[in-house]
Amino acid sequence: MQKHTPKKDDLGSKYPQALEGSIQQGKYFFFETGPDCNKELAIVFGGFEICSPDFEIKRSTYPYYILEYVTKGKCSLEINHVRYPLKKGTLGGFTPGVSHHYKCDPQHPMEHIFVAFIGSEAGELFQKCSLDSRGVIELANPGETFFLMEQILKKGLEKTEFSQPLCCHYLRALLLEQACRLASSGPSTSLAMATYRECKRYIDGHFSRLYSPRRVADACGINVRYLARLFRQFDEITPQEYIMRLKLNKAASLLLTSSRPVHEVAAQVGFEDPYHFSRNFKKFHGLSPRNYRLAHI
């Protein structure tokens, strides 16, 4: 393979410091010429590289979040003067504005898939999966992560009308998968997570007959305040909001798949007062139960 060192000049000023370091082979895709930090998630560019033995990048700062999966070889990654080992089966990354230093193992040069991105959701996702504090994660199941990174690369290179949103969805799924594994395996949260899941399973099986979270707490042997704290820790809604969401989604399904009157649908999902049901349904779905049914005929 012919050695090639990409130059920043090839990309103009649209992608600051996009490609650096000595590589043997690479393929890249580019999406955002003027990245909007206000988007939830916006991939700027990404690619795959076979690095040369002398591959090295040293920067004092960078404008994007970086995520990368190592498919072969080894490299040290120093983030804010803390060194981490990158090797096959590891996921690495850092946030904007931090200093970092890549240096390949010359005996085992790194091959990696990487993606650069920004967005209002990016920081939260990095925090949830712990990359903001850990720098590099040694994956328990690298195959799943490799599949998602490979899909990002594949769809990015295709550059179709839907490539950008698809890649963003894959990226979000990848980071949330890591967050899920962290939450379920962490010793400090394992008992709390197990209790949360028990409560959620109870709600899923009984929501039509639930009128308040108290019954959930009693059935699971905890108090209501602790139940609320579990939902704050592991979800983005309160127990009451979760119960109401299930009720109103089931009600919407009943309205579209049966000819039952609205008051019977309300009763079936646990509302004694049809007017209270209608108010909540309209607030959640944007239409009254009757108009919702008419709109979907």
C-alpha positions as a Markdown table, in Angstrom:
| # | Residue | x | y | z |
|---|---|---|---|---|
| 1 | Met | 0.0 | 0.0 | 0.0 |
| 2 | Gln | 1.3 | 3.5 | -0.8 |
| 3 | Lys | 1.8 | 5.7 | 2.1 |
| 4 | His | -0.3 | 8.8 | 2.2 |
| 5 | Thr | -0.4 | 11.7 | 4.5 |
| 6 | Pro | -3.6 | 13.8 | 4.2 |
| 7 | Lys | -3.2 | 17.5 | 4.3 |
| 8 | Lys | -5.5 | 19.9 | 6.0 |
| 9 | Asp | -5.4 | 22.1 | 2.9 |
| 10 | Asp | -7.3 | 19.4 | 1.0 |
| 11 | Leu | -10.3 | 20.2 | 3.1 |
| 12 | Gly | -10.0 | 24.0 | 3.2 |
| 13 | Ser | -11.3 | 25.6 | 6.4 |
| 14 | Lys | -14.6 | 23.7 | 6.5 |
| 15 | Tyr | -13.3 | 20.9 | 8.7 |
| 16 | Pro | -10.6 | 22.3 | 11.0 |
| 17 | Gln | -7.9 | 19.7 | 11.7 |
| 18 | Ala | -10.0 | 17.0 | 10.2 |
| 19 | Leu | -7.3 | 14.7 | 8.9 |
| 20 | Glu | -3.8 | 14.5 | 10.3 |
| 21 | Gly | -1.2 | 11.9 | 11.0 |
| 22 | Ser | 0.6 | 9.6 | 8.7 |
| 23 | Ile | -1.5 | 6.8 | 7.3 |
| 24 | Gln | -1.2 | 4.0 | 4.8 |
| 25 | Gln | -4.8 | 3.9 | 3.7 |
| 26 | Gly | -8.0 | 5.7 | 4.5 |
| 27 | Lys | -11.6 | 6.4 | 3.4 |
| 28 | Tyr | -13.7 | 9.3 | 4.7 |
| 29 | Phe | -17.1 | 10.8 | 4.6 |
| 30 | Phe | -18.1 | 14.4 | 5.4 |
| 31 | Phe | -21.6 | 15.8 | 6.4 |
| 32 | Glu | -21.6 | 19.1 | 8.1 |
| 33 | Thr | -19.8 | 21.9 | 6.3 |
| 34 | Gly | -21.2 | 24.4 | 8.9 |
| 35 | Pro | -21.9 | 22.3 | 12.0 |
| 36 | Asp | -24.9 | 23.5 | 14.1 |
| 37 | Cys | -24.2 | 23.0 | 17.9 |
| 38 | Asn | -27.9 | 23.5 | 18.6 |
| 39 | Lys | -28.8 | 20.3 | 16.8 |
| 40 | Glu | -29.4 | 17.3 | 19.1 |
| 41 | Leu | -26.7 | 15.4 | 17.3 |
| 42 | Ala | -24.7 | 16.3 | 14.2 |
| 43 | Ile | -22.0 | 14.2 | 12.7 |
| 44 | Val | -19.3 | 16.3 | 11.1 |
| 45 | Phe | -17.1 | 13.6 | 9.5 |
| 46 | Gly | -15.9 | 10.1 | 10.0 |
| 47 | Gly | -13.9 | 7.4 | 8.4 |
| 48 | Phe | -11.6 | 4.4 | 8.5 |
| 49 | Glu | -7.8 | 4.5 | 8.7 |
| 50 | Ile | -4.9 | 2.0 | 8.5 |
| 51 | Cys | -2.2 | 4.0 | 10.3 |
| 52 | Ser | 1.5 | 4.0 | 9.6 |
| 53 | Pro | 4.0 | 2.9 | 12.2 |
| 54 | Asp | 4.9 | 6.5 | 12.8 |
| 55 | Phe | 1.3 | 7.7 | 13.1 |
| 56 | Glu | 1.2 | 10.5 | 15.7 |
| 57 | Ile | -1.2 | 13.4 | 16.4 |
| 58 | Lys | -0.8 | 16.0 | 19.1 |
| 59 | Arg | -3.3 | 18.8 | 19.7 |
| 60 | Ser | -3.9 | 21.2 | 22.5 |
| 61 | Thr | -7.6 | 21.5 | 21.7 |
| 62 | Tyr | -10.2 | 20.3 | 19.2 |
| 63 | Pro | -13.7 | 21.6 | 18.2 |
| 64 | Tyr | -15.6 | 18.2 | 18.1 |
| 65 | Tyr | -16.4 | 15.1 | 20.1 |
| 66 | Ile | -14.4 | 12.1 | 18.9 |
| 67 | Leu | -15.5 | 8.5 | 19.1 |
| 68 | Glu | -13.4 | 5.7 | 17.7 |
| 69 | Tyr | -13.3 | 1.9 | 17.7 |
| 70 | Val | -10.0 | 0.1 | 17.2 |
| 71 | Thr | -10.3 | -2.9 | 14.8 |
| 72 | Lys | -6.6 | -3.9 | 14.8 |
| 73 | Gly | -3.3 | -2.9 | 16.3 |
| 74 | Lys | -2.4 | -0.6 | 19.2 |
| 75 | Cys | -2.0 | 3.1 | 20.0 |
| 76 | Ser | -1.6 | 5.2 | 23.1 |
| 77 | Leu | -4.1 | 8.0 | 23.6 |
| 78 | Glu | -3.2 | 10.7 | 26.1 |
| 79 | Ile | -6.2 | 12.9 | 27.2 |
| 80 | Asn | -5.4 | 15.9 | 29.4 |
| 81 | His | -2.1 | 14.3 | 30.3 |
| 82 | Val | -3.6 | 10.9 | 31.3 |
| 83 | Arg | -2.5 | 8.0 | 29.0 |
| 84 | Tyr | -4.9 | 5.3 | 27.9 |
| 85 | Pro | -4.2 | 2.2 | 25.8 |
| 86 | Leu | -6.1 | 1.8 | 22.6 |
| 87 | Lys | -6.2 | -1.7 | 21.2 |
| 88 | Lys | -8.5 | -4.0 | 19.3 |
| 89 | Gly | -11.9 | -4.2 | 21.0 |
| 90 | Thr | -11.7 | -0.8 | 22.8 |
| 91 | Leu | -13.8 | 2.3 | 22.3 |
| 92 | Gly | -12.1 | 5.6 | 22.9 |
| 93 | Gly | -13.2 | 9.2 | 22.8 |
| 94 | Phe | -12.8 | 12.7 | 24.1 |
| 95 | Thr | -14.8 | 15.9 | 24.3 |
| 96 | Pro | -14.2 | 19.3 | 22.6 |
| 97 | Gly | -11.5 | 21.6 | 24.1 |
| 98 | Val | -9.3 | 18.9 | 25.7 |
| 99 | Ser | -5.6 | 18.3 | 24.8 |
| 100 | His | -4.8 | 14.9 | 23.4 |
| 101 | His | -1.9 | 12.9 | 21.9 |
| 102 | Tyr | -2.1 | 9.8 | 19.7 |
| 103 | Lys | 1.0 | 7.7 | 19.2 |
| 104 | Cys | 0.9 | 4.4 | 17.4 |
| 105 | Asp | 2.7 | 1.3 | 18.5 |
| 106 | Pro | 5.2 | 1.0 | 15.6 |
| 107 | Gln | 5.2 | -2.8 | 15.8 |
| 108 | His | 1.4 | -3.0 | 15.7 |
| 109 | Pro | 0.0 | 0.1 | 13.9 |
| 110 | Met | -3.6 | 0.9 | 14.7 |
| 111 | Glu | -6.6 | 0.4 | 12.3 |
| 112 | His | -9.7 | 2.3 | 13.5 |
| 113 | Ile | -13.1 | 3.6 | 12.6 |
| 114 | Phe | -13.8 | 7.0 | 13.9 |
| 115 | Val | -16.5 | 9.7 | 13.9 |
| 116 | Ala | -16.4 | 13.4 | 14.8 |
| 117 | Phe | -19.7 | 15.0 | 16.0 |
| 118 | Ile | -21.3 | 17.8 | 18.0 |
| 119 | Gly | -24.7 | 18.7 | 19.3 |
| 120 | Ser | -26.7 | 19.6 | 22.4 |
| 121 | Glu | -27.2 | 15.9 | 23.2 |
| 122 | Ala | -23.5 | 14.9 | 22.7 |
| 123 | Gly | -22.2 | 15.8 | 26.1 |
| 124 | Glu | -25.0 | 14.0 | 27.9 |
| 125 | Leu | -24.4 | 10.8 | 25.9 |
| 126 | Phe | -20.7 | 11.0 | 26.6 |
| 127 | Gln | -21.4 | 11.4 | 30.3 |
| 128 | Lys | -24.0 | 8.5 | 30.4 |
| 129 | Cys | -21.6 | 6.0 | 28.8 |
| 130 | Ser | -18.7 | 7.4 | 31.0 |
| 131 | Leu | -16.3 | 8.2 | 28.1 |
| 132 | Asp | -16.1 | 11.8 | 29.4 |
| 133 | Ser | -14.3 | 10.4 | 32.5 |
| 134 | Arg | -12.8 | 7.1 | 31.4 |
| 135 | Gly | -11.4 | 8.0 | 28.0 |
| 136 | Val | -11.2 | 4.4 | 26.8 |
| 137 | Ile | -13.6 | 1.6 | 27.4 |
| 138 | Glu | -12.5 | -2.1 | 27.1 |
| 139 | Leu | -15.7 | -3.6 | 25.6 |
| 140 | Ala | -17.3 | -6.8 | 27.1 |
| 141 | Asn | -19.1 | -7.4 | 23.8 |
| 142 | Pro | -17.0 | -5.7 | 21.0 |
| 143 | Gly | -19.0 | -7.3 | 18.2 |
| 144 | Glu | -22.1 | -5.2 | 18.8 |
| 145 | Thr | -20.1 | -1.9 | 18.9 |
| 146 | Phe | -18.1 | -2.9 | 15.8 |
| 147 | Phe | -21.4 | -3.5 | 13.9 |
| 148 | Leu | -22.8 | -0.1 | 14.8 |
| 149 | Met | -19.5 | 1.7 | 13.9 |
| 150 | Glu | -19.4 | -0.3 | 10.7 |
| 151 | Gln | -22.9 | 0.8 | 9.9 |
| 152 | Ile | -22.0 | 4.5 | 10.5 |
| 153 | Leu | -19.0 | 4.1 | 8.1 |
| 154 | Lys | -21.1 | 2.3 | 5.5 |
| 155 | Lys | -24.0 | 4.7 | 5.5 |
| 156 | Gly | -21.6 | 7.7 | 5.7 |
| 157 | Leu | -19.7 | 6.5 | 2.6 |
| 158 | Glu | -23.0 | 5.9 | 0.7 |
| 159 | Lys | -23.9 | 9.6 | 1.2 |
| 160 | Thr | -27.6 | 9.2 | 0.4 |
| 161 | Glu | -30.4 | 11.5 | 1.4 |
| 162 | Phe | -30.9 | 9.6 | 4.6 |
| 163 | Ser | -27.2 | 8.9 | 5.5 |
| 164 | Gln | -26.8 | 11.7 | 8.0 |
| 165 | Pro | -29.9 | 10.9 | 10.1 |
| 166 | Leu | -29.2 | 7.1 | 9.9 |
| 167 | Cys | -25.6 | 7.6 | 11.1 |
| 168 | Cys | -26.8 | 9.8 | 13.9 |
| 169 | His | -29.3 | 7.2 | 15.0 |
| 170 | Tyr | -26.6 | 4.5 | 15.0 |
| 171 | Leu | -24.3 | 6.8 | 16.9 |
| 172 | Arg | -26.9 | 7.5 | 19.6 |
| 173 | Ala | -27.7 | 3.8 | 19.8 |
| 174 | Leu | -24.1 | 2.9 | 20.3 |
| 175 | Leu | -23.5 | 5.4 | 23.1 |
| 176 | Leu | -26.8 | 4.4 | 24.8 |
| 177 | Glu | -25.9 | 0.7 | 24.6 |
| 178 | Gln | -22.7 | 1.5 | 26.5 |
| 179 | Ala | -24.6 | 3.5 | 29.1 |
| 180 | Cys | -27.0 | 0.6 | 29.5 |
| 181 | Arg | -24.2 | -1.9 | 30.1 |
| 182 | Leu | -22.6 | 0.5 | 32.6 |
| 183 | Ala | -25.8 | 1.0 | 34.5 |
| 184 | Ser | -26.5 | -2.7 | 34.7 |
| 185 | Ser | -23.0 | -3.8 | 35.7 |
| 186 | Gly | -21.9 | -1.1 | 38.1 |
| 187 | Pro | -21.7 | -2.4 | 41.7 |
| 188 | Ser | -23.0 | 0.9 | 43.2 |
| 189 | Thr | -26.1 | 0.9 | 41.1 |
| 190 | Ser | -26.9 | -2.8 | 40.6 |
| 191 | Leu | -29.3 | -3.1 | 43.5 |
| 192 | Ala | -31.0 | 0.1 | 42.6 |
| 193 | Met | -31.3 | -0.8 | 39.0 |
| 194 | Ala | -32.8 | -4.2 | 39.9 |
| 195 | Thr | -35.4 | -2.5 | 42.0 |
| 196 | Tyr | -36.2 | 0.0 | 39.3 |
| 197 | Arg | -36.6 | -2.8 | 36.8 |
| 198 | Glu | -38.9 | -4.7 | 39.1 |
| 199 | Cys | -41.1 | -1.6 | 39.6 |
| 200 | Lys | -41.2 | -0.9 | 35.9 |
| 201 | Arg | -42.2 | -4.5 | 35.2 |
| 202 | Tyr | -45.0 | -4.2 | 37.7 |
| 203 | Ile | -46.3 | -1.0 | 36.1 |
| 204 | Asp | -46.1 | -2.6 | 32.6 |
| 205 | Gly | -48.3 | -5.5 | 33.8 |
| 206 | His | -50.8 | -3.5 | 35.8 |
| 207 | Phe | -50.9 | 0.1 | 34.5 |
| 208 | Ser | -54.6 | -0.1 | 33.4 |
| 209 | Arg | -55.6 | -0.7 | 37.0 |
| 210 | Leu | -53.1 | 1.7 | 38.6 |
| 211 | Tyr | -54.4 | 5.0 | 39.9 |
| 212 | Ser | -51.2 | 6.2 | 41.7 |
| 213 | Pro | -47.6 | 5.2 | 42.1 |
| 214 | Arg | -48.3 | 4.2 | 45.8 |
| 215 | Arg | -49.6 | 0.8 | 44.8 |
| 216 | Val | -46.4 | 0.2 | 42.8 |
| 217 | Ala | -44.2 | 1.1 | 45.7 |
| 218 | Asp | -46.3 | -1.1 | 48.1 |
| 219 | Ala | -46.1 | -4.1 | 45.7 |
| 220 | Cys | -42.4 | -3.8 | 45.3 |
| 221 | Gly | -41.7 | -3.2 | 49.0 |
| 222 | Ile | -40.4 | 0.3 | 48.9 |
| 223 | Asn | -41.7 | 3.8 | 49.7 |
| 224 | Val | -43.1 | 6.3 | 47.2 |
| 225 | Arg | -40.2 | 8.7 | 47.6 |
| 226 | Tyr | -37.7 | 6.0 | 46.8 |
| 227 | Leu | -39.7 | 5.0 | 43.8 |
| 228 | Ala | -39.6 | 8.5 | 42.5 |
| 229 | Arg | -35.9 | 8.7 | 43.2 |
| 230 | Leu | -35.3 | 5.5 | 41.1 |
| 231 | Phe | -37.2 | 7.0 | 38.2 |
| 232 | Arg | -35.1 | 10.2 | 38.4 |
| 233 | Gln | -31.9 | 8.1 | 38.4 |
| 234 | Phe | -32.7 | 5.7 | 35.6 |
| 235 | Asp | -35.4 | 7.4 | 33.5 |
| 236 | Glu | -36.4 | 10.9 | 32.3 |
| 237 | Ile | -40.0 | 10.8 | 33.6 |
| 238 | Thr | -41.8 | 10.3 | 37.0 |
| 239 | Pro | -43.6 | 7.1 | 37.9 |
| 240 | Gln | -46.9 | 8.8 | 37.4 |
| 241 | Glu | -45.9 | 10.1 | 34.0 |
| 242 | Tyr | -44.8 | 6.6 | 33.0 |
| 243 | Ile | -48.2 | 5.1 | 34.1 |
| 244 | Met | -50.1 | 7.9 | 32.3 |
| 245 | Arg | -48.1 | 7.4 | 29.1 |
| 246 | Leu | -48.9 | 3.7 | 29.0 |
| 247 | Lys | -52.6 | 4.3 | 29.7 |
| 248 | Leu | -52.9 | 6.9 | 27.0 |
| 249 | Asn | -51.0 | 4.9 | 24.4 |
| 250 | Lys | -53.2 | 1.9 | 25.1 |
| 251 | Ala | -56.3 | 4.1 | 24.8 |
| 252 | Ala | -55.1 | 5.4 | 21.4 |
| 253 | Ser | -54.7 | 1.9 | 20.2 |
| 254 | Leu | -58.2 | 0.9 | 21.5 |
| 255 | Leu | -59.8 | 3.9 | 19.8 |
| 256 | Leu | -58.3 | 2.9 | 16.4 |
| 257 | Thr | -58.8 | -0.9 | 16.7 |
| 258 | Ser | -62.3 | -1.0 | 18.2 |
| 259 | Ser | -65.7 | 0.7 | 18.0 |
| 260 | Arg | -66.0 | 1.1 | 21.8 |
| 261 | Pro | -67.4 | 4.4 | 23.0 |
| 262 | Val | -64.9 | 6.9 | 24.5 |
| 263 | His | -66.3 | 6.3 | 28.0 |
| 264 | Glu | -65.7 | 2.6 | 27.7 |
| 265 | Val | -62.1 | 3.1 | 26.5 |
| 266 | Ala | -61.5 | 5.4 | 29.4 |
| 267 | Ala | -62.8 | 2.8 | 31.9 |
| 268 | Gln | -60.7 | 0.1 | 30.3 |
| 269 | Val | -57.5 | 2.0 | 30.9 |
| 270 | Gly | -58.4 | 2.9 | 34.5 |
| 271 | Phe | -60.2 | 6.3 | 34.2 |
| 272 | Glu | -63.3 | 6.6 | 36.3 |
| 273 | Asp | -64.1 | 10.1 | 34.9 |
| 274 | Pro | -64.4 | 10.3 | 31.1 |
| 275 | Tyr | -63.8 | 14.0 | 31.2 |
| 276 | His | -60.6 | 13.6 | 33.1 |
| 277 | Phe | -59.6 | 11.0 | 30.5 |
| 278 | Ser | -60.4 | 13.3 | 27.6 |
| 279 | Arg | -58.4 | 16.2 | 29.1 |
| 280 | Asn | -55.3 | 14.0 | 29.6 |
| 281 | Phe | -55.7 | 12.4 | 26.2 |
| 282 | Lys | -55.8 | 15.7 | 24.4 |
| 283 | Lys | -52.9 | 17.0 | 26.3 |
| 284 | Phe | -50.8 | 14.0 | 25.4 |
| 285 | His | -51.9 | 13.2 | 21.8 |
| 286 | Gly | -52.9 | 16.8 | 20.8 |
| 287 | Leu | -56.5 | 15.8 | 19.9 |
| 288 | Ser | -59.6 | 14.8 | 21.8 |
| 289 | Pro | -60.3 | 11.0 | 21.8 |
| 290 | Arg | -63.2 | 11.5 | 19.3 |
| 291 | Asn | -61.1 | 13.7 | 16.9 |
| 292 | Tyr | -58.2 | 11.3 | 17.2 |
| 293 | Arg | -60.3 | 8.4 | 16.1 |
| 294 | Leu | -61.8 | 10.5 | 13.2 |
| 295 | Ala | -58.4 | 11.7 | 12.1 |
| 296 | His | -57.1 | 8.1 | 11.7 |
| 297 | Ile | -60.1 | 6.6 | 9.9 |
